[in-house]
Amino acid sequence: MLRVNNLGFTYAGAASPALRALTFSINRGEIFGFLGPSGAGKSTTQNILTGLLKGYQGQVDVLGKSLSEWKSDYYERIGVAFELPTHFRKLTALENLAYFRALYRRPTLKPETVLELVGLDDARNVPVAQFSKGMQNRLSVARALLHCPELLFLDEPTSGLDPVNARRIRLLIKAQQAGGATVLLTTHNMELAEELCDRVAFIVDGAIQLIDTPRALKLRFGEASVRVEYEEAGHTAQQRFPLQGLGDNACFLELLRAREVQTIHTQEATLEDIFVRVTGKDLA
């Protein structure tokens, strides 16, 4: 679906490149996470891949041909939701979507349908100027889905959302994948990436440090141990045991027989733990 080779970009007047020789590919039907802190190069990459930034170095192929060869028909095939919403604030949500719907030649969903998908059906006739940031972000996602694109670029799609609506957007992204769409998700929210992404790329200072599946990363960097919490003298105590040979570990088996066990957890690193370990950077 998308192939990037040796991508570089330097903003005018900047002392150093914003992107340094990025190379990666995204398979059709995949949710690919671009993970990194603010200023790492995530949004710059998205802006290049969506045709907003020119003058890059390297090769980008999207939907079977070079990005440089695409014209306005490119936007019939892709959907974009920016981290900072861009809407007509004096228009209602319904009027915003009706306007953008008219720009497409291909069949589109009804604005009412996508507003319902993102939980904004009750606010359809409210001017966007009265929307919270979270509501504006959901409207951005609705606009990106309006024309049923094959490739979605979503930049921090759950930013500013309460837990209920964040879950709604996560389920909606998974539903798009199930329907055949490919998703490039840029975020610094490691929990979101861990839940949704088939593969992730860690980017720091404009360079990719690592690409792999969340599961493979956890297995590689996680601790091969089990933590058992149990009651002892009216308090919660805990012990750790090696995962290998656990079924033959006499101390572990004795604890299970003799104590009131409260929880048993395998010890695995989170994506955030792994990111810090691999890159030496935090996500602030």
Buried (B, 14 or more C-beta within 10 A) or exposed (E): BBBBEEBBBBEEEEEEBBBBBBBBBBEEBBBBBBBBBEEBBBBBBBBBBBBEBEEBEBBBBBBEEEBEEBEEEBBEBBBBBBBEBEBEEEBBBBBBBBBBBEEBEEEBBEBBBBBBBBBBBEBBEBBBEEBEEBBBBBBBBBBBBBBBBBBBBBBBBBBBBEEEBBEBBBEBBBEBBEEEBBBBBBBBBBBBBBBBBBBBBBBBBBBBBBBBEBEEBBEEBBEEBBBBBBEEEEEEEEEEBEBEEBEEBEEBEEBEEEBEEEEEEEEBBBBBBBBBEBBEBEBE
